[in-house]
């Protein structure tokens, strides 16, 4: 079976990164740059952030720390 989705933690990292971006519209949960609905886009395996933020090691590390703090880890 082919998997087109990222795991839960990767999706959390991506949406956390998006939530810190000035192009993220919190009210509509959309990216102002690409227009995508981020709860769906961040779940898909073969898509990318137009700003390449999801591949930025510093942003990923910060997002993971925030996720861990919010989950009590």
Secondary structure, DSSP 8 states (H G I E B T S, - for coil): ----B--HHHHHHHHHHHHTSTTEETTTTEETTT--BHHHHTTBTT---TT-GGG-HHHHHHHHHHHHHHHT-
